[in-house]
Amino acid sequence: MQIIRALAFALFGLVLTGAAEAQDMGLRSLQTGDDSRGWEAVGRINLGDRGFCTGALIAEDLVLTAAHCLFDKTSGVSINASDMQFLAGWRNGRAVAYRGVRQALAHPEYVYGGRESADRVPFDLALLQLDQPIRLTSVRPYATDARPQTGDEVGVVSYAQDRAEAPSLQQVCRVLGRQSVLRAGVVVKPGGTLFDTLVLSCDVDFGSSGAPVFSFRDGTLRIVSVISAKAEVDGEKVSLGTPLADHVEFLRGKLAASGSSLRPGNVRVLSGGSGGKFVQP
């Protein structure tokens, strides 16, 4: 997972109030079948024998995760899809469904680099196309939704280095604010839009990258963001999320148009690493 220090996010120091944080709920491990009911479409993404990320089904054969999971930390090279496996509802040594990955697509605007940088977070999204769809009544893909607003309550389900064998749910955390990021070499014209990053109070750790951030609006679960990094603001731990905006439909369109092969600039083929971000202890 990317670790980005407070310098890029110092503007959010004022929103980190004790009152807001006191309303957050802690992590709850989903150890039993009853605990996990409704969360089976969140799974662990094993990347060979060197690490893992978190992902979630948004269609029977599509998993949404973070783009930086698709790169080897040491070499920076995209890694092989044949070494990747999605374990839907992984819990205590068993998954509801096991699937390989046929192809993977990172957002074309995402540029991997060894040094963590805030300007990568707004495009830190990837889709994994599974080798076979998951068609089980207990595994229902999630809908996606527009970005949440500052102050909104959200939740996150994730795996991490100290809780790799069962997912954990933080049912209530908060959107603390949004940071607009101007990428190096990109000129924003008058009236143009800067790239947004969500600053969240959600509790994440190594292995949580790609974890779905949910809204509970109108009693329906929808994914509104993906965990990209953890950071600090004025000494307080926060997490950074990539807003979905129109990116998911854009990536789905790219996959649909690609057929069985994608252009090298768009494909990140996964092999045995986690991009070094989620190495298991």
Buried (B, 14 or more C-beta within 10 A) or exposed (E): BBEBEBEBBEEBEEBBEEEBEEEBEEBEBBBEEEBBEBBBBBBBBBBBEBBBBBBBBBBBBBBBBBBBBBBBBEEEBBBBBBBBBBBBBBBEEEBBBBBBBBBBBBBBBBBBEEEBBBBBBBBBBBBBBBBEBBEBEBBBBBEBBEBBEEEBBBBBBBBBBEBBBBBBBBBBBBBBBBBEBEBEEEEEEEEEEBBBBBBBBBBBBBBBBBBBBBBBBEEEBBBBBBBBBBBBBEEBBBBBBBBBBEBBEBBBEBBEEBEEEBEEEBBBBBBBBBBBBBBBE
